[in-house]
Amino acid sequence: MRLTSKAAAGALAMCLGGPVAASTEPALTFEQGQALAKKMACLGCHQVKAKRVGPGFTQVAQRYAGQPEAFEYLSQMIRQGGRGKWGAIPMPAQTQVSEQQAKALTHWILALEP
C-alpha cells in the first residue's frame, strides 16, 4: 500500500527518524503507517481491522471513502477528539500528535482497504 502525499511522507520520516522512500513521490507503506499509529498510541484504542474501544481503521476508511472533506475532518478529529460519531465513548483529543503526524495518519487510514 502506497500513499503519495509529500507532507505525510515527510512527517513520517521526521517521526521515524529516516527517509520514507527514495522516489520523487514519497510513499507511506502499511508498516510505516502502523509504526506511526503505534508510536502515537492510537493502537491503544484502535486496531487496523477490528473495533477495540474505537472503530477499526478500515471501518473509518470505509465510512469516509470518496468524501472530499474527509481528509481535513479526520486530521482535525485526531488532534481535537470527537464525540458521538461512533457510539457513546468519545475520542479524547490527541494533543501529543502534531498536525503533520495527524495528516500522515489520516492519509494512511484513508488508504486502507476494508
C-alpha positions in Angstrom: 0.0 0.0 0.0 1.5 3.3 -1.0 0.4 6.9 -0.3 1.7 9.8 -2.3 1.5 12.7 0.0 4.8 14.5 0.4 3.6 16.1 3.6 2.6 12.7 5.0 5.8 11.1 4.0 7.9 14.0 5.4 6.0 13.8 8.7 6.5 10.1 8.9 10.2 10.4 8.1 10.5 13.0 10.9 8.7 10.7 13.3 10.6 7.6 12.5 14.0 9.3 12.1 14.8 8.4 8.5 13.7 8.7 4.9 10.4 7.1 3.9 11.2 6.4 0.2 13.9 7.3 -2.3 11.5 8.1 -5.2 10.3 11.5 -6.2 6.8 10.6 -4.8 7.4 9.6 -1.2 5.2 6.7 -0.1 3.8 5.6 3.2 3.8 1.8 3.5 1.3 -0.1 5.6 4.1 -0.9 8.0 5.3 2.7 8.3 1.7 3.9 9.0 1.2 1.2 11.5 4.5 2.1 13.2 3.4 5.8 13.4 0.0 4.7 14.8 1.8 2.6 17.5 4.2 5.5 18.3 1.3 7.9 18.8 -0.6 5.4 21.0 -3.5 5.1 18.5 -3.4 1.4 18.8 -4.4 1.6 22.5 -7.9 2.3 21.4 -8.0 1.3 17.7 -7.0 -1.8 15.7 -6.5 -1.8 12.0 -9.3 -4.2 11.0 -11.4 -4.6 14.1 -13.2 -2.5 16.7 -11.4 -2.1 20.0 -12.6 0.9 22.1 -12.9 2.9 18.9 -13.6 1.7 15.3 -11.0 -0.2 13.3 -9.1 2.0 10.9 -10.5 0.1 7.9 -14.0 0.9 9.2 -13.0 4.6 9.3 -11.6 4.3 5.7 -14.9 2.7 4.5 -17.1 5.2 6.2 -15.3 8.2 4.7 -14.4 6.7 1.3 -14.9 9.2 -1.5 -15.8 12.1 0.7 -13.7 15.1 -0.3 -13.8 16.7 3.1 -12.8 13.5 4.9 -9.1 14.2 5.0 -9.3 17.6 6.7 -12.1 16.4 9.0 -10.3 13.3 10.2 -7.0 15.1 10.6 -8.7 17.6 12.9 -10.6 14.8 14.8 -7.3 13.1 15.6 -6.0 16.2 17.3 -9.2 17.6 18.7 -11.1 14.5 19.6 -14.7 13.8 18.8 -18.0 12.6 20.3 -21.0 10.7 19.0 -19.8 9.6 15.6 -19.0 6.0 16.5 -21.0 5.4 19.7 -21.2 6.6 23.3 -17.5 6.6 24.0 -15.8 9.9 23.0 -12.4 10.0 21.4 -10.2 12.3 23.6 -8.0 14.9 21.9 -4.6 13.6 21.0 -2.5 16.6 21.8 0.7 14.6 21.6 0.1 14.2 17.8 1.4 17.1 15.7 -0.5 18.4 12.8 1.9 16.8 10.3 1.6 13.5 12.2 -2.2 13.7 12.1 -2.1 14.3 8.4 0.3 11.3 7.9 -2.0 9.1 9.9 -5.1 10.3 8.0 -3.5 9.5 4.6 -2.6 6.1 5.9 -6.1 5.4 7.3 -8.0 6.6 4.3 -5.8 4.3 2.0 -6.6 1.2 4.0 -8.9 -1.3 2.3 -11.9 -2.5 4.3 
